[in-house]
């Protein structure tokens, strides 16, 4: 049985596809992200969702000290 995981972009239960810092991104959303242009409204939405993934993963800018 295939385990369904919630897509971090569309929030629908989907088969595991692309994992970004432990978060699932389904193949449909991955394709929409790749095909979006910087001027598209959807691009801004995708960008914010990806920023949320980075924030919740606790990512920080690397320290040089």
N, C-alpha and C positions, 0 to 999 in steps of 0.2 A: 504494500500500500504506500502511495506517495504522500509524504507529509506536506500539508499546505502551510505556508507562512504568509503573514500579512505583508503586502508590498508597502514599503515606506513612502511611496509616491502616491499611489491611488488608494491605498488602505483596503484593498480587496484581498481576500485569501487566494493566493496563487502558489503554483509550484515554485520551489526555490530556483532562482536563476542566477542573477548577479548579486554577489554579496559585497557590500561596501561597509567596511568597519563593523561587521556583524549584522548589518541591516540588509534585508532582502529588497531587491528591485526586480520586478517581473519583466519578462521579455517585451511585453507591449509597451511599458513605460520606458524601458531602455531604448526601444526603437523610436518612440516619440521624442525622447531627449536628443538622440543623435540627429533626427531630422529637423529639429527646431532651429530657428534662426534667432539671433540676438534681438531682433526687432519684434519678435512675436510675443504676445501676451503670455503664452504658455511657457516661454523661455524664462520669464521672471518667476513664474510659479515653480518650475523645476529647480531653478537656482535657489529659491528659498527653502524648498524641501531638502535639497542636498546640504545646504548650510545647517539645517536642523539636524541632519544625520551627523554632520561633523561636530556640532555642539554637544549632542547627546552622547557621543562617543568619548567626550572629554578631551578631544584633541586640542592641543595648545600649540602656539608657535614655538618652534625650537629655541631654546635659550643658548646664547653664545657664551654665557658666563659660567 
